Amino acid sequence: MRKLPIVTAVLALPATAVAAGGPFDLLGSVVQTVASLALVIGIILIIYHFAGRLMKLSHGGSAANRYIRVLETRHLSPKKSLMLVEVGGEYLLLSNSGDGVNFLSKLELLEEIEVVEEKSASSLIPGRLKERVAGMLQELPLSLVKKNGGLA
């Protein structure tokens, strides 16, 4: 947190240049804009990092530790749907409606059902956007970027 006074000084640079009446108005504005952009991108990356961790925790860890999986959901109307659920190796067909969830039948499936795992939050961001953000971070002045590639 020692870098907070440096960021505050960089953000306040244009105000001091205007108060002094110096020729650094344009330079100060550019520096303030770049510093503000770096700050906003840093906040977005921090929120993204913690949101990813929160999503992992809310799903209960890895898929190997789960005993109940919803394999498929088919919506029949706005408040009615059929759900195929695997519980302990058994396949159950359930009805979900406004009244609640009802058991319909236990299925004996001869073929194995392929389950596609849910996408993580990081896979929702397009690859081109990740590349552009990485490129923008590389273009920042070295004083604003840490050695490991993050923002200072």
N, C-alpha and C positions, 0 to 999 in steps of 0.2 A: 504494500500500500504506500510505499515511499514515492511511487510514480504519480500519485494523485496530484501533488502540487505542481509537477511538471505539466501535466495535462491541463490543469487550471490556468497555468501561466500561458500556455500555448493558445488556449481558447480566449484569454483576455488580451492577447497581443494586439489585435486590431483596435480595441477600445483605447489602449494606451497610445497607439500610433495616431489615432484621430485626436485624442486630447492634446498630444504634443504638436499636432499640426505638421507632422513629418511627411516625407514622400513615400512612406511605406503603406499607404492605404490599400493599394492593390495587392501588394505582397502579403500584407496582414490578412486581407480578406481570403486570399487563396489558402494561406496556412490555416485559417480558422475553418474554412470549408473542408479541407482535407482532414483536419483533426476531428471535426464533427462527424464526417463520414466514417472515419476509422472507429470512432467511439460507437456509432450506431451499429456498424457491422460487428464489432466486438460484442455488443449487448445481444445482438441476434444470435451469434454463435454460442454464447453462454446459455441463452434460453434453449437453443436447439440441443445442446449437450445435456442439460438437465431434463428436458422433455423426453429425450431418448432413454435416459435412465429411469424416469418415472414410468414410461410405457413398459419397459422390461419388468419392473417391479409389479405393475398392476396385472400383468398376464401370468404371474406366478412362476417366473423363472423359465427354464428351458422346457422344450416339448417332451423330453424324456420323463419328466416328473409329473406329467399330467395323466390322470386316470379317466377323465371325462372330456370327450372331444365332440364338438358339433361338426359333423362331416359335411352336411349339406342342408340348406334351407330353401324351400320353394314357397314363395308368396302366392296365395290363392286370391286374396283380396286385401284391402288396406289393413284389416285387423285380423286376418286369418292366414296361417301358414303351416306347412308340414316340415318337420325337422327330423333328419336322420342323425342319431347320436350314438357314439360308441362309448360304452361304459364297461370297463374291465374286460374287453374283448368281445362283448356281446353288442349286437346292433339293435337299437330300439327305434321305432317309428312313433313320433310324438306329434300331437296336434296343438298348435299354439293359437289361441283366440283371445278375444276380449274377456272371456270368462276365466281364462287360465290355461294351464298346460295339461293335456290329457294323454294318457298312454293309449296307443292304438294297437300295436302288435310288436312282437319280438321277431326279428328277421333272421333267417338262417341263410347267409350268403355263402355260396360256394367259391366265388371269386374274391380276391383281395381288393379292397377299395383303396385306391391311391389317394392319400391325403396331401394336399398342397399346403405347406406351412404359410402362416400369415406373413405379410411383408413387414419388415421393421420400418421405423420412421425414416431411417437414412436412405432406404431404397425408394422412398416416395419423391425424393428430390432428384430431378433429372441430372444426368451425368454432365451435360453441357453447362448447366448452371454451376455445378461444383467446380468445373474447370475454369469458368469465368471468374468465380470468386477467388480461386487459388491464384489466377493470373493477376487479379486486382491487388491481392495481398503482396504479390511479388513486386509490384510496381510502387508500393509505398516506400517512403524513405526508410533507410536502414535503422534510424533512431526510433521508429515506431514499431518495428517488427523484432520479435525475439529470435533467438537462434533456432528454436524448434519450429518456427513458422507461424506462431501465434502472434496476436497483437500484444504490445507492451502494456 
